[in-house]
Amino acid sequence: MRYYLARFKVVGIKNLDQRIQLDFCDKTIRSHLDWSQSNIKAIYGSNGSGKSAIMNAMAIYKELVMNSNYLYDHETTLFLNEIINKKTRKLQMEVTFLILNAQAQIQTILIHSVCLKQTGFKDFVIAEEQLKKHTGQTLDTGKTQTLYHVEEGSLKSSDFKEIESLKTMTANLMKKQTIPAILIQHTIENKAQIPLSTFIKNILSVYFFAEALHIELSTSDLPRGWIRQKQKQLSDWTLDDLREETSSASFEFNTEDDVIPIPAYPQYQRQIQRLAEFIQIFKMDLLGIENECKEVQGNLVITKYLVYKDFRIASEFESTGIKKLITLFNAFKSFMNGDLVFIDELDANLHDVYLCRLLDYFCAYGKGQLCFTTHNLGPMEVLSKRKHSIDFLSDNSEIISWKKKGNYSVINLYRNGMIDNSPFNIEPFDFLGLFEDEDQ
């Protein structure tokens, strides 16, 4: 099974006090999805328009679905207190995603929404959660069937015989945990063999969709230690019909030390070799990457050294550009293997020539979805002929998708302030007198 994000709605984070909607494919639903022209999206906007807020919202959504302890964590609540919109005090997120078979035929369309509400300085609850199944000809007008609806910690649904056992399983938990997170955690803790009815499979699909999300946030938006490692994989049962996409373990390469289980080291070494080959494209004088390991409580703490002809240097002391490539390698790998990847400020510390060459490659061979924010105009040229691939976020929280206008290029339209509500209609003389001292 594969997953494709068709639509994302969000309101109530940072400066986004009006709902925005990102569309990743046509609204008309066809049995077969051809995403070859719409699996990459660049989001442009002025500083402070809310681009990073979109990425943070997606990261929060993933954590709410996958991490049953998320809203109990002290660092999380401090982070949410800073990032939630001070006017709404509610963060509402809705994902519409497609479940596809190996031939890219649409099997199911699910709509999952979560509303996070602040009830105190350091207290957040799930005010509402819904999972719906969509049927119909378009995303805007099709019919929906409510699979479950949670409101203020109370589970409401009908026509599903499993709902009573689900109510027992989720008692007193739903104000702090989403249904998919509860279901997975219950299964892990009790090693339960849950009957895989269509109803349960749809709930589990939300978890596996979230698991396929790979989000890279800018470091300024990340409190230390906030993003958790993935929860342990299910141990005593399998869901082959839902998890055909599950591949061998991958590793998050950090610019500082990596920590891995000892048995995973051979595979880690193979991926380090791939990382070295990737960096050598940009740094031809790189000879390779060496690891220094020490064992700590059954894990290996690994320091990576980049080796050149006359010296070697620990990865944490490399240039900012090389460190950026190290941290993004796994995200690129995930995208090329079919995952859904979101990257904030993709262009930061990357030369625009390298960035555009990477995007050329991704457009030709990418198997997943890639959504990123950027200020660099280079990607516009690469993506301007593709559908759903360039969105502009205005200062009043409106999404404007790129559409051809006469003979204007997208770069000229954007640079000259001709995109609706674009702030870039400025002239050089607007800066007169701002930097000179008055007494000169």
C-alpha positions in Angstrom: 0.0 0.0 0.0 1.1 3.6 -0.7 -0.3 6.9 0.5 -0.8 10.2 -1.2 -1.7 13.4 0.6 -4.5 15.0 -1.5 -5.3 18.0 0.7 -4.2 19.6 4.0 -6.2 22.2 5.9 -4.9 24.1 8.9 -5.8 27.1 11.1 -4.6 28.2 14.5 -0.8 28.0 14.5 1.6 30.9 14.7 0.1 33.7 12.7 -2.4 31.6 10.8 -5.8 32.6 12.2 -7.6 32.0 8.9 -7.9 28.5 7.5 -5.6 27.7 4.6 -5.9 24.8 2.2 -3.2 23.1 0.2 -4.2 21.0 -2.7 -1.8 18.4 -4.0 -3.8 16.9 -6.8 -6.9 17.6 -9.0 -10.2 17.8 -7.2 -11.8 15.3 -9.6 -11.3 11.8 -8.4 -10.2 9.2 -10.9 -9.6 5.5 -10.3 -6.0 5.8 -11.2 -3.7 8.5 -9.8 -1.0 9.9 -12.0 1.2 12.0 -9.7 4.1 12.3 -12.1 3.3 16.0 -12.6 2.1 16.8 -9.1 4.2 15.1 -6.5 6.4 18.1 -5.7 5.2 21.3 -4.2 7.1 24.5 -3.4 5.5 27.0 -1.0 6.6 30.7 -1.4 5.8 33.7 0.8 7.3 36.7 2.5 9.1 36.4 5.8 6.5 35.8 8.5 3.7 34.8 6.2 3.3 31.4 7.8 5.3 29.0 5.6 7.0 27.4 8.6 3.7 27.3 10.5 2.4 24.8 7.9 5.4 22.6 8.3 5.1 22.7 12.1 1.4 21.8 11.9 2.2 18.8 9.8 4.8 17.7 12.4 2.4 18.2 15.2 -0.2 16.1 13.4 2.2 13.3 12.9 3.1 13.3 16.6 -0.5 13.3 17.7 -1.2 10.3 15.6 1.9 8.3 16.4 2.9 9.3 19.9 0.4 8.5 22.7 2.5 10.4 25.2 2.8 13.6 23.2 0.4 15.8 25.1 1.7 14.6 28.5 5.3 15.8 27.7 6.5 19.0 29.4 8.7 20.1 26.5 5.8 19.5 24.1 3.3 21.7 26.1 5.9 24.5 26.4 6.4 24.3 22.6 2.7 24.3 21.9 2.1 27.2 24.2 4.6 29.2 22.1 3.4 28.1 18.7 -0.4 28.1 19.0 -2.2 31.1 17.6 -2.9 33.5 20.5 -6.3 34.5 19.0 -7.8 31.2 18.3 -6.2 29.1 21.1 -7.1 26.2 18.9 -5.1 24.3 16.3 -7.3 22.6 13.7 -5.7 20.2 11.2 -7.4 18.1 8.5 -5.7 15.7 6.1 -7.3 14.1 3.1 -5.2 11.2 1.9 -5.5 8.4 -0.7 -4.7 4.8 -0.1 -3.3 3.3 -3.3 -2.4 -0.2 -4.5 0.8 -1.1 -6.3 -0.7 0.1 -9.6 -1.5 3.5 -8.2 -5.2 2.7 -8.2 -7.2 4.5 -5.5 -8.5 2.0 -2.9 -9.8 4.3 -0.2 -10.0 8.1 0.5 -9.9 9.0 4.2 -10.4 12.4 5.8 -8.8 12.7 9.3 -9.2 15.9 11.4 -7.9 16.8 14.8 -8.6 19.9 16.8 -6.2 20.7 19.6 -7.4 23.2 22.2 -5.4 25.1 24.9 -7.1 24.9 28.3 -4.3 26.3 30.4 -0.8 27.7 30.1 0.7 24.2 29.9 -2.4 22.1 29.2 -3.7 21.0 25.8 -6.5 18.6 25.0 -8.0 17.1 21.9 -11.2 18.9 21.6 -12.4 17.0 18.6 -11.3 14.2 16.3 -13.0 12.7 13.2 -12.3 10.1 10.7 -14.4 10.0 7.6 -14.4 7.8 4.5 -14.9 9.8 1.2 -16.9 8.6 -1.8 -17.9 10.5 -4.8 -16.5 12.2 -8.0 -14.8 15.2 -6.5 -13.0 16.1 -3.2 -15.4 19.0 -2.8 -18.8 17.4 -3.4 -18.4 13.7 -2.7 -20.3 12.0 0.1 -18.6 11.1 3.4 -19.3 8.3 5.9 -18.2 9.1 9.5 -16.2 6.2 10.9 -15.7 7.7 14.3 -16.2 11.1 15.9 -14.7 12.2 19.2 -15.9 15.3 21.0 -14.6 16.5 24.4 -13.3 13.0 25.2 -16.5 11.2 24.2 -16.5 8.7 21.4 -19.5 8.8 19.1 -20.2 6.6 16.1 -22.8 4.2 14.7 -23.2 1.1 12.5 -19.9 -0.4 13.6 -20.0 -3.4 15.9 -16.4 -2.7 17.0 -17.3 0.6 18.5 -18.2 -0.7 21.9 -14.9 -2.5 22.4 -13.2 0.7 21.1 -15.0 2.7 23.7 -13.7 0.4 26.4 -10.2 0.6 25.0 -10.2 4.4 24.8 -12.0 5.2 28.1 -10.6 8.4 29.7 -7.8 8.7 27.1 -9.3 10.5 24.2 -8.7 14.0 25.6 -5.0 13.5 25.3 -4.6 10.8 22.7 -5.9 10.2 19.2 -7.7 7.0 18.4 -4.9 5.6 16.1 -2.3 6.3 18.8 -4.5 4.6 21.4 -5.2 1.6 19.2 -1.5 1.0 18.4 -0.3 1.5 22.0 -3.0 -0.9 23.3 -1.9 -3.5 20.8 1.8 -3.1 21.7 1.2 -3.2 25.5 -1.2 -6.1 25.5 0.1 -7.9 22.4 -3.5 -8.0 21.4 -4.7 -9.7 18.3 -7.3 -7.2 17.0 -9.6 -8.5 14.4 -8.8 -6.6 11.2 -12.2 -5.5 10.1 -12.5 -2.8 7.5 -13.3 -0.4 10.3 -10.1 -1.2 12.2 -8.0 -1.2 9.0 -9.2 2.3 8.2 -8.1 3.5 11.7 -4.8 1.8 11.3 -4.3 3.4 7.9 -4.2 6.8 9.6 -1.3 5.6 11.7 0.6 4.2 8.8 -0.1 7.3 6.7 1.4 9.4 9.6 4.3 6.9 9.8 5.0 7.6 6.1 5.4 11.4 6.8 8.9 12.6 7.1 9.2 16.2 8.3 12.3 18.3 8.5 11.8 21.6 10.4 14.2 24.5 10.6 16.3 24.3 13.8 14.9 27.6 15.1 11.4 26.0 15.3 12.5 22.8 17.2 12.8 22.7 21.0 15.7 20.4 21.9 14.5 16.8 22.1 10.9 17.6 21.0 10.7 15.3 17.9 10.6 11.8 19.3 12.1 8.7 17.7 9.5 6.5 16.0 7.6 4.3 18.3 8.7 0.7 18.4 7.4 -1.4 15.5 4.6 -3.9 16.2 6.2 -7.1 17.5 3.9 -10.1 17.7 1.5 -9.5 14.8 1.7 -8.5 11.2 -0.4 -6.4 8.9 1.0 -7.3 5.5 -2.1 -6.0 3.7 -1.6 -2.6 5.2 2.2 -2.4 5.4 3.6 -3.7 2.1 5.5 -0.4 1.9 7.5 -1.1 5.0 11.1 -1.4 4.1 14.3 -2.1 5.9 15.2 0.2 8.8 16.6 3.6 8.0 18.6 6.0 10.1 18.3 9.7 10.9 21.8 11.1 10.3 22.6 13.9 12.7 25.3 16.5 12.4 26.4 15.4 15.9 26.6 11.9 17.2 24.2 9.2 16.0 22.8 6.6 18.5 21.8 3.2 17.1 21.2 -0.4 18.5 24.3 -2.5 18.2 22.8 -5.1 15.9 21.9 -2.4 13.4 25.5 -1.3 12.8 26.1 -3.3 9.6 23.2 -1.7 7.9 24.2 1.7 9.3 27.6 1.3 7.7 26.0 0.6 4.3 23.9 3.7 4.6 26.9 5.8 5.7 28.6 4.7 2.5 25.6 5.9 0.5 25.8 9.2 2.4 29.4 9.6 1.6 28.7 9.0 -2.1 26.0 11.6 -2.0 28.2 14.3 -0.4 31.0 13.5 -2.9 28.8 14.8 -5.7 29.1 18.3 -4.0 32.6 17.8 -2.4 34.7 15.9 -4.9 37.7 15.9 -2.6 35.9 13.9 0.0 37.5 10.5 0.4 34.9 8.9 2.6 33.3 8.9 6.1 34.8 7.1 9.1 33.0 6.1 12.2 34.2 6.1 15.8 31.9 4.1 18.1 31.5 3.6 21.8 29.0 1.4 23.5 26.6 3.0 25.9 23.8 0.9 27.6 23.4 -1.5 24.7 23.6 1.1 22.0 26.4 2.5 19.9 27.2 6.2 20.0 28.8 7.0 16.7 30.9 10.1 15.8 31.2 10.6 12.0 34.4 12.0 10.5 34.5 13.3 7.0 37.9 12.3 5.5 39.9 14.4 3.1 43.4 13.9 1.7 45.3 15.8 4.5 42.8 15.9 7.3 39.5 14.7 8.7 36.8 16.6 10.5 33.9 15.6 12.7 30.6 16.2 11.0 29.4 18.7 13.6 32.3 21.0 12.6 31.7 20.8 8.9 30.4 23.7 6.9 26.8 24.6 7.2 26.1 23.5 3.7 27.6 20.0 4.2 25.7 19.7 7.5 22.5 20.5 5.7 23.2 17.8 3.2 23.8 15.3 6.0 20.5 16.0 7.7 18.5 16.0 4.5 20.0 12.8 3.1 17.5 10.6 4.8 14.6 12.9 3.8 15.6 12.6 0.2 16.0 8.8 0.5 12.5 8.6 2.0 11.0 10.6 -0.8 12.7 8.5 -3.5 11.3 5.4 -1.8 7.7 6.6 -1.7 7.3 8.5 1.6 5.7 11.9 2.0 8.4 14.4 2.8 8.0 18.0 4.2 11.1 20.2 4.4 11.1 23.7 5.8 13.6 26.1 4.2 14.9 23.5 1.8 17.1 26.2 0.2 18.9 27.2 3.4 22.6 26.8 3.0 22.3 25.0 -0.3 23.6 26.6 -3.5 20.8 27.2 -6.0 22.5 25.3 -8.8 22.7 22.2 -6.5 19.1 22.7 -5.4 17.8 22.9 -8.9 19.8 19.8 -10.1 18.3 17.9 -7.2 14.8 19.0 -8.1 15.4 18.0 -11.7 16.3 14.5 -10.5 13.4 14.3 -8.1 10.9 15.4 -10.9 12.2 12.6 -13.1 12.6 9.8 -10.6 10.8 10.6 -7.4 8.4 8.0 -6.1 6.9 9.8 -3.1 5.7 13.3 -2.3 7.8 16.3 -1.6 6.6 19.6 -0.2 9.0 22.3 0.9 9.2 26.0 1.7 11.8 28.2 0.0 12.8 31.8 -0.8 15.0 30.7 -3.7 13.5 31.5 -7.1 15.4 28.7 -8.9 12.9 26.0 -8.1 10.2 28.1 -9.8 11.8 27.6 -13.2 12.1 23.8 -12.6 8.5 23.4 -11.3 6.6 25.9 -13.4 5.4 23.4 -16.0 4.1 21.0 -13.4 0.6 21.0 -11.9 0.0 21.8 -8.2 3.7 22.4 -7.8 4.0 26.1 -6.9 1.8 27.8 -4.2 2.1 31.3 -2.8 1.1 32.1 0.8 0.0 35.7 1.1 0.4 37.8 4.2 -3.4 37.5 4.8 -3.1 33.6 5.0 -4.4 33.0 1.5 -3.0 30.3 -0.8 -2.6 31.3 -4.4 -1.6 28.5 -6.8 0.5 29.3 -9.8 -1.3 29.5 -13.1 0.1 30.7 -16.4 -0.6 34.4 -17.2 0.1 35.4 -20.7 3.8 35.5 -21.6 4.9 36.3 -18.1 7.2 33.8 -16.3 6.4 32.8 -12.8 9.6 34.4 -11.6 8.8 37.8 -13.1 5.2 37.7 -11.8 6.4 37.0 -8.3 9.4 39.3 -8.3 7.3 42.2 -9.6 4.5 41.8 -7.1 2.0 40.6 -9.7 0.8 37.6 -7.7 -2.4 38.4 -5.9 -1.6 39.8 -2.4 2.1 39.4 -3.0 4.2 41.9 -0.9 7.0 42.3 -3.4 5.8 45.3 -5.3 8.7 47.4 -3.9 11.2 49.7 -5.6 14.9 50.5 -4.7 13.9 54.1 -3.7 11.7 52.7 -0.9 14.9 52.2 1.1 16.1 55.8 0.8 17.0 57.3 4.2 16.7 54.2 6.2 20.4 53.4 6.7 22.0 56.7 6.7 22.7 58.6 9.9 20.7 61.8 10.3 23.8 63.9 11.1 25.6 63.0 7.9 
